[in-house]
């Protein structure tokens, strides 16, 4: 990192800086692990030499605490050395789309967006809206936003999939229960050094924004559509008045989508024996049902049902998240 060649190359320097940061975490954990192991050995020797009952009681309690710390450190070291910790610390881009159910599905997509923003507020995460296509009734055909903060990906990664709602829509005159769906995709937001995209592989088009936005939006070609030619991935962004800001947001979404496509391809190569206990990873998989008549939420991957629908929709997702994380760690 101190060499002139690397200092003058910003991309290479940032890459080395990230690698060093990852090594520091692993080394720090390992040093702590060695210290705990040493203390355990010393305490076990002391237990074999002394016979004072009060000392023995205290020592046994301390020994159990040290062994619990050792187990925790072993798991954390296992995660970080496998590269998992680095991924879990990433920021994310969340994409919610209305599924089957027409306008009601769009309203449900809006409910999910509100649920995640409420959860982010509880976790003191930063939310940044990136692209939105609203419906006439106040729902969303699609809403894309970024989430930045500690453990954002760790806690949101299992939200990807099909979410199903069972309720009586406001437009239903006879009070019949309808079933609608919305799909959620949680994408890791890569940095430029993580994923380089050749400008030659991009087609960038500008056009006039549609929908509400005032006279300025209608008179300027501020909306941006970017097509990644090798994968035919298309991203549009029209929320900002500035064409440059729309382009930058569209590029962030595009990078996340391309990285996610590569990760999904790798996931499909994993054998059946190594698949996660909490699902196949298929984005078309139905993962959760929100049943309004029974006030329950059921996560189908781990067969968990919670009768706290209102609290969950208000952003109380920790119980679900903790259960999913635990299931993944026990695989």
C-alpha positions as CSV (number, residue, x, y, z in Angstrom):
1,X,0.0,0.0,0.0
2,X,2.9,2.3,0.6
3,X,4.4,1.9,-2.8
4,X,4.1,4.8,-5.2
5,X,2.4,2.7,-7.9
6,X,-0.4,1.6,-5.6
7,X,-0.8,5.1,-4.0
8,X,-1.2,6.6,-7.4
9,X,-3.8,4.0,-8.5
10,X,-6.9,4.8,-6.5
11,X,-8.8,1.7,-7.4
12,X,-5.9,-0.6,-6.5
13,X,-5.2,1.3,-3.3
14,X,-8.9,1.0,-2.2
15,X,-8.8,-2.7,-2.9
16,X,-5.7,-3.3,-0.8
17,X,-7.2,-1.1,2.0
18,X,-10.3,-3.3,2.1
19,X,-8.2,-6.4,2.2
20,X,-6.2,-5.0,5.0
21,X,-9.3,-4.1,6.9
22,X,-10.6,-7.7,6.6
23,X,-7.2,-9.1,7.8
24,X,-7.2,-6.8,10.8
25,X,-10.6,-8.1,11.9
26,X,-9.5,-11.8,11.5
27,X,-6.2,-11.2,13.3
28,X,-7.9,-9.3,16.2
29,X,-10.4,-12.1,16.7
30,X,-7.7,-14.8,16.6
31,X,-5.6,-13.0,19.2
32,X,-8.6,-12.7,21.4
33,X,-9.3,-16.4,20.8
34,X,-5.7,-17.4,21.8
35,X,-6.0,-15.3,25.0
36,X,-9.3,-17.0,26.0
37,X,-7.8,-20.5,25.3
38,X,-4.8,-19.6,27.5
39,X,-7.0,-18.4,30.3
40,X,-9.1,-21.6,30.1
41,X,-6.0,-23.8,30.4
42,X,-4.7,-21.8,33.4
43,X,-8.0,-21.9,35.2
44,X,-8.3,-25.7,34.6
45,X,-4.8,-26.2,36.1
46,X,-5.9,-24.0,39.1
47,X,-9.0,-26.1,39.6
48,X,-6.9,-29.2,39.9
49,X,-4.6,-27.8,42.4
50,X,-6.8,-25.8,44.9
51,X,-9.6,-27.2,47.0
52,X,-11.1,-24.1,48.6
53,X,-14.9,-24.5,48.0
54,X,-15.6,-20.8,47.5
55,X,-12.7,-20.5,45.0
56,X,-13.8,-23.6,43.2
57,X,-17.4,-22.3,42.8
58,X,-16.2,-19.0,41.4
59,X,-13.7,-20.7,39.1
60,X,-16.2,-23.1,37.6
61,X,-18.5,-20.2,36.8
62,X,-15.7,-18.2,35.2
63,X,-14.6,-21.3,33.3
64,X,-18.0,-21.8,31.8
65,X,-18.2,-18.1,30.8
66,X,-14.7,-18.5,29.1
67,X,-15.8,-21.6,27.2
68,X,-18.9,-19.8,26.0
69,X,-16.7,-16.9,24.7
70,X,-14.4,-19.4,23.0
71,X,-17.4,-21.0,21.2
72,X,-18.6,-17.6,20.1
73,X,-15.1,-16.6,18.9
74,X,-14.8,-19.9,17.0
75,X,-18.0,-19.2,15.1
76,X,-17.1,-15.7,14.3
77,X,-13.7,-16.7,13.1
78,X,-15.3,-19.5,11.0
79,X,-17.6,-16.9,9.4
80,X,-15.0,-14.3,8.7
81,X,-12.4,-16.7,7.3
82,X,-15.1,-18.1,5.0
83,X,-15.7,-14.6,3.7
84,X,-19.3,-14.5,5.1
85,X,-18.7,-11.6,7.5
86,X,-17.5,-9.3,4.7
87,X,-20.7,-10.0,2.7
88,X,-22.9,-9.5,5.7
89,X,-21.5,-6.1,6.4
90,X,-22.5,-4.8,3.0
91,X,-25.1,-2.1,2.3
92,X,-28.1,-3.3,0.2
93,X,-30.5,-2.2,-2.5
94,X,-34.1,-3.4,-2.1
95,X,-36.5,-3.8,-5.0
96,X,-40.2,-4.4,-4.3
97,X,-42.5,-5.2,-7.3
98,X,-46.3,-5.8,-7.3
99,X,-47.1,-9.4,-8.2
100,X,-50.5,-11.0,-8.9
101,X,-53.6,-9.2,-7.7
102,X,-53.7,-6.0,-9.7
103,X,-54.1,-2.7,-7.7
104,X,-54.3,-4.6,-4.4
105,X,-50.8,-6.1,-5.1
106,X,-49.5,-2.5,-5.7
107,X,-51.0,-1.4,-2.3
108,X,-49.3,-4.4,-0.7
109,X,-46.0,-3.5,-2.2
110,X,-46.4,-0.1,-0.6
111,X,-47.2,-1.8,2.7
112,X,-43.9,-3.8,2.5
113,X,-42.0,-0.6,1.6
114,X,-43.4,1.1,4.7
115,X,-42.6,-2.0,6.8
116,X,-39.0,-1.9,5.8
117,X,-38.6,1.8,6.3
118,X,-40.1,1.4,9.8
119,X,-37.6,-1.4,10.5
120,X,-34.7,0.7,9.2
121,X,-35.7,3.5,11.5
122,X,-35.6,1.1,14.5
123,X,-32.1,0.0,13.4
124,X,-31.0,3.6,12.7
125,X,-30.3,2.6,9.1
126,X,-30.2,5.2,6.3
127,X,-32.9,4.8,3.6
128,X,-32.4,6.4,0.2
129,X,-35.3,6.2,-2.4
130,X,-33.8,5.4,-5.8
131,X,-36.6,4.7,-8.3
132,X,-40.4,4.4,-8.0
133,X,-43.4,3.7,-10.3
134,X,-46.5,4.5,-8.2
135,X,-50.0,3.4,-9.0
136,X,-53.2,5.5,-9.1
137,X,-54.4,4.2,-5.7
138,X,-51.2,5.1,-3.9
139,X,-49.4,1.7,-4.3
140,X,-46.3,0.9,-6.3
141,X,-45.8,-1.1,-9.4
142,X,-42.1,-1.0,-8.4
143,X,-40.1,0.8,-5.6
144,X,-36.3,0.6,-5.3
145,X,-34.4,2.0,-2.4
146,X,-31.0,1.6,-0.7
147,X,-30.3,0.7,2.9
148,X,-27.1,1.6,4.6
149,X,-26.2,0.7,8.1
150,X,-24.7,-2.0,10.5
151,X,-26.0,-5.5,9.7
152,X,-28.4,-4.2,7.0
153,X,-27.6,-7.2,4.6
154,X,-27.3,-9.7,7.5
155,X,-30.9,-8.9,8.6
156,X,-32.6,-8.2,5.3
157,X,-31.0,-10.9,3.1
158,X,-33.8,-13.4,3.8
159,X,-36.5,-11.0,2.7
160,X,-35.9,-12.0,-1.0
161,X,-38.8,-13.9,-2.5
162,X,-42.6,-13.8,-2.9
163,X,-44.6,-12.3,-0.1
164,X,-48.3,-13.1,-0.1
165,X,-51.1,-11.2,1.6
166,X,-54.6,-12.5,2.4
167,X,-57.1,-9.7,3.2
168,X,-60.2,-7.9,2.2
169,X,-59.2,-5.1,-0.2
170,X,-60.7,-1.6,0.3
171,X,-62.2,-1.9,-3.2
172,X,-64.0,-5.1,-2.4
173,X,-67.7,-4.3,-1.8
174,X,-68.8,-7.8,-0.7
175,X,-66.1,-8.3,1.9
176,X,-64.4,-11.3,0.2
177,X,-60.8,-12.1,1.1
178,X,-58.4,-11.8,-1.8
179,X,-54.9,-13.2,-2.1
180,X,-52.2,-10.9,-3.7
181,X,-48.5,-11.0,-3.9
182,X,-45.4,-8.8,-4.1
183,X,-41.9,-9.8,-4.8
184,X,-38.9,-8.6,-2.9
185,X,-35.2,-8.7,-4.0
186,X,-32.5,-7.7,-1.6
187,X,-29.3,-7.0,-3.6
188,X,-25.8,-6.3,-2.2
189,X,-24.7,-2.9,-3.3
190,X,-21.2,-3.4,-4.8
191,X,-18.6,-0.7,-4.8
192,X,-16.9,0.2,-8.1
193,X,-13.8,-1.7,-7.2
194,X,-16.0,-4.8,-6.5
195,X,-17.6,-4.8,-9.9
196,X,-16.1,-3.1,-13.0
197,X,-18.5,-2.5,-15.9
198,X,-17.1,-1.7,-19.3
199,X,-18.7,1.5,-20.6
200,X,-18.8,-0.1,-24.1
201,X,-21.3,-2.6,-22.7
202,X,-23.8,0.1,-21.9
203,X,-26.5,1.9,-23.9
204,X,-27.7,5.0,-22.2
205,X,-30.9,6.7,-23.3
206,X,-32.6,9.8,-21.9
207,X,-36.2,10.7,-22.2
208,X,-38.8,12.9,-20.5
209,X,-40.1,11.8,-17.2
210,X,-43.7,10.5,-17.0
211,X,-46.2,10.9,-14.2
212,X,-46.3,13.7,-11.5
213,X,-43.3,15.9,-11.1
214,X,-44.2,19.4,-12.1
215,X,-43.5,21.5,-15.2
216,X,-39.7,21.1,-14.9
217,X,-39.9,17.4,-15.2
218,X,-42.0,17.5,-18.3
219,X,-39.8,20.0,-20.2
220,X,-36.4,18.3,-19.7
221,X,-35.1,14.9,-20.7
222,X,-34.0,14.1,-17.1
223,X,-35.1,10.4,-17.1
224,X,-32.4,7.9,-17.8
225,X,-32.6,4.3,-19.1
226,X,-29.4,2.2,-19.0
227,X,-29.2,-1.2,-20.8
228,X,-26.4,-3.6,-20.1
229,X,-26.0,-5.2,-23.5
230,X,-24.3,-8.5,-22.5
231,X,-27.0,-9.4,-20.0
232,X,-29.9,-7.3,-21.5
233,X,-30.5,-5.9,-18.0
234,X,-32.4,-2.6,-18.1
235,X,-32.6,0.0,-15.4
236,X,-34.6,3.2,-15.5
237,X,-34.5,6.1,-13.1
238,X,-36.6,9.3,-13.3
239,X,-37.1,10.4,-9.7
240,X,-34.5,13.2,-9.7
241,X,-34.7,16.5,-11.7
242,X,-31.0,16.1,-12.5
243,X,-30.1,13.8,-15.4
244,X,-26.7,13.1,-13.8
245,X,-28.3,12.1,-10.5
246,X,-30.7,9.8,-12.2
247,X,-27.8,8.3,-14.2
248,X,-25.7,7.7,-11.0
249,X,-28.7,6.0,-9.2
250,X,-29.4,3.9,-12.3
251,X,-25.8,2.7,-12.4
252,X,-25.9,1.8,-8.7
253,X,-29.0,-0.3,-9.3
254,X,-27.5,-1.9,-12.4
255,X,-24.3,-2.9,-10.6
256,X,-26.3,-4.5,-7.8
257,X,-28.5,-6.4,-10.4
258,X,-25.5,-7.7,-12.3
259,X,-23.7,-8.8,-9.1
260,X,-26.9,-10.5,-8.0
261,X,-27.2,-12.4,-11.3
262,X,-23.7,-13.7,-10.9
263,X,-24.4,-14.8,-7.3
264,X,-27.6,-16.5,-8.3
265,X,-25.7,-18.4,-11.0
266,X,-23.1,-19.5,-8.5
267,X,-25.9,-20.5,-6.1
268,X,-27.5,-22.8,-8.7
269,X,-24.2,-24.7,-9.0
270,X,-24.4,-25.7,-5.3
271,X,-25.5,-29.3,-4.8
272,X,-28.7,-30.2,-3.1
273,X,-26.8,-31.3,0.0
274,X,-25.5,-27.8,0.6
275,X,-28.6,-25.9,0.1
276,X,-29.7,-23.6,2.9
277,X,-32.4,-24.9,5.3
278,X,-34.4,-21.7,4.8
279,X,-35.1,-22.1,1.1
280,X,-33.7,-22.8,-2.3
281,X,-32.7,-19.2,-3.0
282,X,-35.1,-19.0,-5.9
283,X,-36.6,-15.5,-6.2
284,X,-39.9,-17.0,-7.3
285,X,-40.3,-19.0,-4.1
286,X,-43.2,-18.1,-1.8
287,X,-41.5,-17.3,1.5
288,X,-44.1,-15.6,3.7
289,X,-47.9,-15.1,4.1
290,X,-49.5,-12.1,5.9
291,X,-53.0,-13.2,6.9
292,X,-55.1,-10.2,8.1
293,X,-58.3,-12.1,9.3
294,X,-56.2,-14.2,11.7
295,X,-53.6,-11.4,12.4
296,X,-50.8,-13.8,11.7
297,X,-47.6,-13.9,9.7
298,X,-46.2,-17.2,8.6
299,X,-42.7,-17.8,7.2
300,X,-42.9,-21.0,5.2
301,X,-39.2,-21.7,5.1
302,X,-38.8,-22.3,8.8
303,X,-42.5,-23.0,9.6
304,X,-42.7,-20.1,12.0
305,X,-46.1,-18.4,12.7
306,X,-46.3,-15.2,14.7
307,X,-49.7,-13.7,15.7
308,X,-48.4,-10.1,15.7
309,X,-49.3,-8.9,12.2
310,X,-49.8,-5.3,13.1
311,X,-46.4,-5.1,15.0
312,X,-44.6,-6.7,12.1
313,X,-46.1,-4.3,9.5
314,X,-44.9,-1.5,11.9
315,X,-41.3,-2.7,11.5
316,X,-41.0,-5.2,14.3
317,X,-39.1,-7.7,12.3
318,X,-36.4,-8.8,14.7
319,X,-38.1,-12.0,15.9
320,X,-38.5,-13.2,12.3
321,X,-35.0,-12.0,11.4
322,X,-33.4,-13.7,14.4
323,X,-35.1,-17.0,13.7
324,X,-34.0,-17.0,10.0
325,X,-30.4,-16.1,10.9
326,X,-30.4,-18.9,13.5
327,X,-31.7,-21.4,11.0
328,X,-29.1,-20.4,8.4
329,X,-26.3,-20.7,11.0
330,X,-27.4,-24.2,12.0
331,X,-27.3,-25.6,8.5
